[in-house]
Amino acid sequence: MSEYISVVSRPLTTEEMEINATYIYNYLGARGWSVNAIAGMLGNFQAESTINPGRYQGDVESGSGWGLAQWTPHSKYTDWCDANGLVWYEMDSALKRIIYEFENGIQY
């Protein structure tokens, strides 16, 4: 699988977002997600975090939003990562959370 970019915490460049979008497309596509579903998620991720799984809301460690989907409060995501032995700023952790929320009917 391709590489991805995770930087705590700054907006990504267009080139970096394209790298991450390709990674997400390959990851979710390999799990049967449709192109339309992935494109919709990518549009949201671009608006929320510039497709950066390591981004704080407003680029400030304030306890509000965090990560690819800007989970708010951040503990909704980071506590789940801790409980599952995942690293909160890694792309795969964020994508596993997205799949978990989808499979369990949790708003994401």
N, C-alpha and C positions, 0 to 999 in steps of 0.2 A: 504494500500500500504506500501511497505517496506520503510525504512529510506535510506538516502543518506549522503555522506560526502561532505562538502564544507569548504575549508580552504583558507583564504586569506593570503598569496599566497605562495604555495609550491607545489612541485610534490607530488602526492599521492603514497602510497605504493601499492604493488600488491593486497593485501587484500582489501584496500580501493577502488581501481579501480574496483575490482570484485563486491563490494557492489553497487557502482554507476552504473556499467554495468547492473546489475540485475534490479535496479530501472528504468533505461532507457528502458530496454527490456520490462518490465511490463507496463510502461507508454505508449510507442509507440505501443506495441503489442495490448493493449486494444483499441487503436484507429485505428486498422486495418493495421498497417504497417507490411510488410513481414519480416521474419527472415533475409533474405538477405539484405534488406534495412537497418535494424537495425544494422546488423553486419558491413556493410560498414561504417555507421555513427560512430559506436563505434571505428573502426580502425582509423578513422580520429581524433576523440576526444582523443584517447589515444596518438596519435602523437602530437596533438596540445596542450593539456592541462593536460595530464594524467587523463582525465575524471573528472577534477576538475572544477566545474562551477564558482569557486571563484579565478581562477588563472590569474595573470597578465602575459603578454608575457615576458619571461626572468625573471620572479619573481620580476620585478621592475615596480613601478607605474610611467610609462613613457609616457603615452598617446598613446601608440601604441595598440597592441592587448589585448583583454580581453575575459575571460570566456571560456566556454566549447568548442566553435568553434574558439576561438581567433579572434573575430570580430575586424576588423581593418578599420578605427580607432575605438577605443573602444566606442566612442560616438555614432557610428552607432547602437550599442546595448544598451548602458546605457541610451541614450536619449529616445529610444523606451520604455525601461522599465519605466522610469520616467513618460512618457506620458500615460502609461497604468496602473500606480499604482502598478508596480511590483518591487520586490527587485532584483537587478542585480546579486547578488551572490547566489541566490536560484536556485536549479535545475529546478523546474517547470517553472521559468521565462525563462531560456535558452531553454527548450523544447517547450514552447509556441512560442518563437521567431523562432525556427526551423520550426515548423508547419506553422506559419505565412509566413515565406519566401517561403516554399513549395507551399502553397495555393495561393500565390500572384506572383509566378514566379520570385522571387528575388533570385539572386545568393547567395548560402549559402555554 
